[in-house]
Amino acid sequence: MTTHFTVIATYTATSDTADEVAMLLPQLAEASRAEEGNISYTVARDLEDPRRFTITERYVDAAAFQAHRDSEHFQRIGVGTIIPLLDDRVVSAYTGTGAL
């Protein structure tokens, strides 16, 4: 059995920026999946509220998640471009065990 570090982020864009966020998130996801400690990174857009996105990230450990947060692509795309377009952002972290 292996342990992992999971992050679930909910981003709520403004009505005016939701489509722009929808175009930017796949760029962030692609770069994040290439990180050494990343296991998976998925993005989903809410069917009832298209302003809301759920990002589910899985890393080998908390240090790998911190490396993600410190990465050039997260700082540029996430912090520099996406986050300013949001009304709200909630990030929760979990540890888990099981098959990967």
N, C-alpha and C positions, 0 to 999 in steps of 0.2 A: 504494500500500500504506500502511495506517495502523498506528500503534502503539497499544497499549492496556495497561492495568494490570489484572491478574486476581488475585483473592484467592479461595482455597478454604479454608473454615473447616469443621472437623468438631467438632460439639458432641455431647457424650455427657451426657444427663440422668440423674438418678437414676431408679430404677424408679418411685418415687412421684411424680416431677415430669414425666415424659416427655409425658404428654398435655397438661399445662399449657404446656410448651414448644412443643408442636405447635400450640396455639392462638395463642400469642404471636408465633411466627416470621412468619406471614403479615402481621401488623400491621407488623412491622419491615420486611418486604420491600416492602410497598406504599408506605410512607413513603420508603424508600431509592430506589425506582424513580423517585420524583418529584424527586430531587436533580439539579441541573444537570449534573454531571459523570458521572452514572451511565448506563451503556450497558445493563446487564442485572443482574438479581438473582434467583436462583432458589433454592428450598429443596426438598430431597428428604429423605424419611424412609427409613431403611434397612429393607429388607424382612425381613432376618434378625434384626436387633437394633433393635427399635422405639425404643430409648432414644437411638439415634445419628441425627444429622441432618447432612447436607452442604449447605453454603451456597456457591454459586458466584456471585461478584460480578465485574462487569467495569466499569471506569472509564476515562475518557479519559486519565488519568495518575495518578501517585502523589499529587499534590496533591488531586485530587478524592477519592481514597480517604481522605486525612487529613481533608478537609472532612466526609466521611461520619462518620468516627470522632468528630469534634468536634460533630456535629449534635445538636440537642436530642432528636430521636427516638431516636438511637442511645444517647445517654447515659441517657435515661429508660427505654426499652424494653429495649435490649440490656444495658447495664451495670447499670442499676438493678433490672431485673426478671428477665431471662433468665439472665444469667451466674451469679447466686447459686443458681440451680436446677440447675447443671451439676456433674457429677463431673469432667469433663475438657473442655478446649477447646484445639484446635490450629488455628493460623492460618498459612497459607503464602501468600506473595505472589510473583507472576511478572510479567514483561513479555513481550509478544508482538507479533507483526505479522500482518497479514492483513486480509481483508475483514471488515467488521462488519455 
